[in-house]
Every structure is written in structure tokens, then in C-alpha cells.
Amino acid sequence: MAPICSQASMTVLDCMTWNLHRCRGRDGVIDPDRTTRRVVDLLLSDPVDVLVLTEADEEAPPYGGLLDVATIRRKTGLVTAHGAPELRWGSRSHGFLGTVVLHSERLTVEHGHLLDLPGHYPRGAVILRMATGTLAFHLVATHLSLFQPLRIAQMRAVAQYLARREPLPTLLIGDLNEWRPWGGIALSPRVAGRPFRGPPRASFPASLPLLPLDRVMAAPPFAVTEVHALATEAARDTSDHLPLRARVALR
């Protein structure tokens, strides 16, 4: 798939999400350099406009960054959405509680907010107002809980935040930990506040994908038109999740 279409007003976004398992490969070795190389190789072969990485920072405070984001920028052209200090957990972090957003230079971050989500294990959402040309949209990048009642509470918190903002096309991307193909209660319009849709594709475990835990979803007027898991040996060696690639179109 090609990146953003060349129309004067952007109508297509190519997106990817990947849970990096904190750079622990199939061999059990934590190797940030290997993970950085695999991310770069993936982006060079299949460029995207929005990349949401989860479990990409350390697991405990100070949540230090693991990847070489400068190398990713130099080799792929993607820039971090966390340039402002207030969009990182701390000075040593690349993102917020493991969630890191990178984007093409055709997109700009007009506003960003880090939303702490309820639960006994630290979870959060990176909520960005992004724009290109005359099109503005919200991006919600997150890693939700394994426990359904907490996913419901977490998505409700996201919905309440968005309800107080300008209504815009919205993307929901990340490891949503929802195994039900239809999305479950947490991703229903009643909880999420809007009808997020996106075809599920099995991404976990990487060695034998059975569960669609990683998602790219969109609320109208956005629609996810294509989505597939990238089941390569390199991806399987890098993480316990497969990367998920999707195309989103503005109706």
C-alpha cells in the first residue's frame, strides 16, 4: 500500500500498530537494537503515515525509552509525536506508559493530551488532534487492560474526554486486548461514545495468531477499508505480537 494519496485534501491514511513486547524477542532476549532494525525494515518495505507502538518503553518508572527513535527518524522519515515534554511520561520516556506514536511529516500534531486510565496496572492513552491540509482528526493511541471490566472503564474515560472536544473524525489504534471479533462491550458505541469499526485480524500470539488483540478502528466519517497482520518470520522473531497494517479512508 502507498502512503497518503496525493490529492490536495488528504482522504487516505496508512496506519500500523505493533506491540513490541518491550523488545523481548522469540528467543527471550531483550534486544532494543534488533527491534529498532526490524521496525525500520518494516517501514521501509511498507511506509505508513501513522505508527502506534505499544510496550515500547520500559515497564516501570521512569519508563525509559527502548528504541533508537533517532535512527527510525533518519531512515524512515517518521517523526515522534512526543516532541513536547508534556507528551511524554518523563524526561527519559519516548512516549506514555509504553505507547509511542510516530507520524509522517505530512501530518502535524496540533494538540496532545496524556490521559491516565483507571486500573491496578498503569495504563494510559495518548490523544492527539492531528491535521494535514484542511483535514483535522483525533487519534487515540492506547494499550487497554486484559480485564474486560477495566477495559470498559478505560474506554468510558476516553469517551468522556472526547465528548468535551470538537467532534472530529477519530481513529482508535493500539493493543486493545479485545479477543472478541465483534469488539466486546468496551468498544461498543454505548461505552466508547462513537461507533468505532475495523475488521479484526488475529495478531497474537505471533507464532500462531489466534486472537485479534491489536486493532485499527475508525469512527465515521473515517472507515477502515483494508487491514492485515504482517506474518513474517522477522516479525515473529521480534515480538509475541504481529504488526497490524491498515488503510483508513475518509468517506
FENRA-V278787 format. One line per field, one symbol per residue. ss: DSSP state (H for helix, E for strand, - for the rest). psi: psi as a letter, one per 40 degrees, with the letter a starting at -180 (. if undefined). burial: + if it has 16 or more other ideal C-beta (glycine too) atoms within 10 Angstrom, else -. Layout:
ss=???
psi=???
burial=???
This chain:
ss=-----------EEEEEEEE-HHHE-----E-HHHHHHHHHHHHHH----EEEEE--E-------E---HHHHHHHH--EE----HHH--------E--EEEEE----EEEEEEEEEE-----EEEEEEEEEE--EEEEEEEEE----HHHHHHHHHHHHHHHH-----EEEEEEE---------HHH-HHHH----E------E------E--EEEEEE--EEEEEEEE---HHHHHH--E--EEEEEEE-
psi=iiahifidhhehhhiiihhefffhadeehhgddddddddddddddgiidhhhhifeiieihffiidigdddddddeehiiefdhdeeidadeieahfehhhiiieeiihdiihhhhiiiehhiihhhhhiihbehiihhhhihiiehddddddddddddddddeihhiihihhahefhehdediddeidddeeighihhihheiiddghdhgdhihiiiieihhdihiiggiddddddieiiihhihhih.
burial=--++-----+++++++++++++++++-------++++++++++---++++++++++++----+-+++++--+--++-+++++----+++---++++++++++++--+-+--+-++-+-+--+++++++++++----+++++++++--+-++++++++++-++-----+++++++++++----++-++---++++-+++-+++++++--+-+++++++++--+-+--+-++-+--++-+++++++++++-+-
